[in-house]
Amino acid sequence: MRGRSILSLEDLATDEIEALLDLTAHFADAGIEPNLAGRFVCGLFFNPSLRTRTAIQVATESLGAHCVIHDVGGGVWKLETEAGVVMDGDKAEHIRDAIGKFLSGVVDCIGVRAFPDLSNPYEENRQDRVLHAVVEAATVPIVNLESALFHPMQALADLFVLRNHLKGGQRADHTIALTWAYHPKALPMSVPNSALLAFCRAGYRVKLAHPEGFDLDAEIMTRARELAGDRLTVHHDLDEGVTGARVIYAKSWGARWEYAAAPDVLAQRSARGDWREWIIDGRRQALADPGAFMHCLPVRRNVVVTDEVIDGPHSWVAEQARSRVLTQAAVLHEIVA
């Protein structure tokens, strides 16, 4: 994996993913080995972050390397990502100059977080233009720290937590309920897209639950069905979706019709009381088996999940979040030359 970019876990072979999880387990047991002394990693953030920013910083420095973080439009100039534009607006520097002519020459790897605000049409957002503009300009490996379509670093941590806990029998013996949850805002599909593909590819049985009209990306669904076959089922009733699941992974995402929608259309979210019922509470956790709870964070408490569930004995959320450092260290260890 030396020198390779990771934009999605689909960029990696199954044995490479398992090798990263093995290395993560080694780091968890023995500590992260500081064998990247003298190397430099840059985190380029177009969006706010807590866990992702902390993970890349702590992981980099634990490996003995140095981490430089830039907030685009905050601590550094706003960056233009489109080719051939006349730059007479509010963007002071082009991505080709920032990445190609500078950062690629002084750091060994760049992590990019650039997910959409859903103000543009879905088909435009799913092209991940910012991420791919960075990749095109760079001559060093790029790690996707969340884009419109994928969040591979989160999915890798999710797989690590599942592997730690679901050890008996075959992976197909364990059912994961990947459920939509109500949220006052429409959010990107990156986390559920990546989780769905990762869980299906790993061999788990997956129950995908969401209200009608909140289908995930069509190409992602086609790929998930190729990977899982009849191990993947889709449900439009939350009770049905979580019943019998070993794990409940809740995450909100926006419907495709919410992208670039008018304010009156977006207002449907707060007006639809039935969507507000898509919350993981004690009753729904009891329908599962025994219903370990996962969420990538940040989470709206008592909107997405009740306090009793997220703070309860079957919550894996803390382990899930803290594993981000270990899995990020494994990735950097393998790709930084």
N, C-alpha and C positions, 0 to 999 in steps of 0.2 A: 504493500500500500504506500510505499515511500513516494512522496511527490504527487500523490493523487488528490484530486478534489472530491469532496463528498457533498453533493447537493441533495441527495435522497439516499435512504438505505437501499434503494433499487440500484444504486451505483456499485453496490458490493455484492459479491457472491455469498451464498449462505454460509459457507465455511469461513469466510472472512468476518462475517457478523459474529459467528460463534467464537472465533479467535479473539475478537474485541471483548466479548463477554467474559471469556476466560482470563484475559489480561485484567479486566475490571475486577474480577473476583480475586486475582492475585494482589492487586493494589489494595483491595478491601482488607485482605488478611495481613499483608506484609508491609503496607504503606507504599506510597507512590515513589518510585525510584527517580532521583534527580539526575537523569542522564542526558538532559538537553541543555547543559550549561553553554552559555554563549549564543543561544538561539533567541529569536525575537518573534513574538506573535502579536498581531494587531486585531483588535475587535472593532469593527466598523458598525455602529448602531444608528440606523435610521429611525428606530422606535425605542420606547422606554423598555427597561428590563431590570429585574432583580436577580432571579436565579441564573439566567443565561449569562449575564454580565459577571456575576460572582463566580460561576462555574469556570468560565474561561480564564479569569484572572487567577483564581486559586489553583486550578489545574496547571496552568502554565508555570506559575512560580514554584509549585510543588515539584515539577519536573526539572527545576533548576534554570528555566528560561526566564525571559522578561516579557511582560505583557504591556502593550500600549493600547488604551481605549480611546476612541474618538466618537463623539456624539455629532452626527451630521446635522448642520444647521444650529448647533449649540456651541460646542467648543471649537468646531472647525467650520469652514465655509459650507454653505448649501452647495450640493453637487448636482450638476447636470448629467443625466444618464442617457439622453437621446442623442443619436448621431445626426450630424449635419444641421444642427439648430444654430440660429443666430442668438448668441448669448447676451441679449440686451435686457434681461429681466433680473430677478432677484437671486439667481444662482451664479456664484462668483467663479466656480472652477468646474472643469469637466472631469468626469470620472476617468477618462483616458490619461489625463495629466496626473490626477491624484493617485491613481492606482498604477497605471502603466509606467509613468515616468518618474514616480517617486517611491511609493510604498513597496512596490515589487522589488526595488533595489536595496531596501534597507531592512525588510522583515522577511521571515521564512514561511509565514503562513498568515492568511487573513480570514477571520470569521466575520460573516455578514448577517446582520439581522435587518430584514426589510420586508415587512408584511404590509398589506394594503389597508386603507381606511374604508374600503368598500364604496367610495364615492364614484368610482368608474365602473363601467359594465363588467360583468363577470368574465366574459371571454377575454377582455383586455387584462384584467387582474391576473388570470390564471397563467398568463405568459411569463410572469415573474421577470419583467424587463430589467428591474434594478439589479437583481441577483445575476442575471446573465450578462448584463453590461459590465459588472465587476469581473466576472469570469473571463469575458472576452479581452478585457484590458490587462488582466494580471498575468504574470509569469511565475507565480508561486501558487501553492495549493490554496483552494478556497473551501471553507467549511460553511455550510448553510446553518445559520443559527436561528432560523425561522423565516420563511417566505410565505407567499400566498398559498402555495400548494403543499409544502412539506416542512416538517420540523424533525429532521432525522436525529438530532442529539437528544430530544425528548423521548423519541421512540426507542432509542437505544437504552436509555435509563429505565423506561417502562419494561422492556424485555428483561433487563437485569433483575428487577424486582420480582417479576413473574417467575423467572428461573430460580430465584432464591426460595420462593414459597411453594411453587407447584411442582413438587418433586416425585410424587407417587404415580406409577403407571405411565401411560403414554400421554403426550401433550394433548391429543385429541380427547382424552378423558376429562379435560378441564375446560369449562365453558366460561368465556368472558363476555359480559354484557357491555357493549360500547353504546352508551346512551346519550342522546341529546338532552340538554337541560335548558330551562328558561334562563334568559339573561336580558336585561333591559336594552342592550345594544347587540347589533348583529356583528359577529366576530368571524375571523377567517376560518377556513376549513383545514388549515395546515396540520393541526394536532390530530383531529380525527382521521384525516387522510393517512397520515403516517402510522398512527396506531393501528388502523384497520389493516393496512398492508403488512405491517410488522407481525401482528398477531396471526393473520392468516398464513403468512409465509412460515412462521415458526411452528405451525401445526396445531394451534389451539382451535377449539370450536368457538365461533363468534356469533353472538346475537346482536345485530345492529338495530337499535331502536330509535326512532325519531317520528315526529308528527308528519303527516302527509304534506308534501311540498318542500320538505327539508332534505331532499336527497343529496348525497355527496356527489362529488364530481363524477361524471359518467365514465370517463376513462379509468378513474381510480376504481370504481365499482366493477368494471369489466375485468381489470387486473386482479382484484380481490377474489372474484369468482373463479378465475383461472387458477389461482393459488389454492383456494379452499374447497371448491366444489360444494358438496352438500354440508360441509362444516360451517358454512356461512348462511345465516337466515336473517331476513329483514322483518321487523315488526313495527307497527304503528300504534301500539298500545304499550305504555311503559310497564305496567304490571306484568304483562305477558313477556316483555323483553327481559326483565330481570329474574323472572321465576326460574329457580334451579341453577342460576349462575354461581360459579365459585367466586367470581370477581365482578364488581360493578365499577366501570370506568365511565364517569360522567364528564361531559364536555359540551358546552354550547357552541353552535356555529350558525352562520347566517345562511338563509336560503338564497338560491341563485337570483330569485326575483327581487331580493332586497338590495342587490348591488345597483348603485346609481338610481335608486328609487326616490320618488317624490316624498316629501315629509308626511303626507297623509297616508301613504302606503307603509312607511316605517312605523307610524303610530299604531298600526295593528298589533305590534308586539305588546304594548302596554294595555291595549283594549281586550286582548284575547285571554280571558280567564282560564280557558282550557289549557293554554300553553303554560300558564303559571303553575299548573298542576304537575308539570314535568320537573319534579324535585325529588331527590333521594332522601327519604326520611326513614325513621325506624321501621315503619310498617313495610315499606318496600325492601329494606335491607333484610327483613325477616322472610321475605319471599324467596330470597336467594339461598345459597348453600355454601358457607354461611354468610356470603355477601361481603367479602373484603372490599373496602372502598379505595378507589384511586382517582386522583385528579391532578392535572399538571401544575396547577396554581398559576396566577392568583385566582381565587375563587370568591364568589359572592355568597357569603354564609347566609343560610336561611332563605336563599333564592335558588341556588343550585343544589345545595346540600344543607341539611340541618346540623346544628352544633353537635347533637348527640351522636351523629354518624361520623362526622369528620374528626371528632375528638374521642371517639369510642375505641374499644379494644381491637376492632377489626379494620381500623384505618391504617393504610400503608402510605399515606400521603407524605409524612415526614421522611421515611426511607426513600421514597420516590424522588423527592426534591434533593436530598443530600447526595443521592447516587449520581446526580448530574455532574458533580465534580469528578468522580471516579471514572465515569464513562467518557467524559471530555478529555481527561488525562490519557485514557487508553487510545483515543483517536489521535490526539496530538503526538503521542509517543510513536505511533505507527506511520504517520504521514509526513512529519517534519524531518527532512533529510539532515 
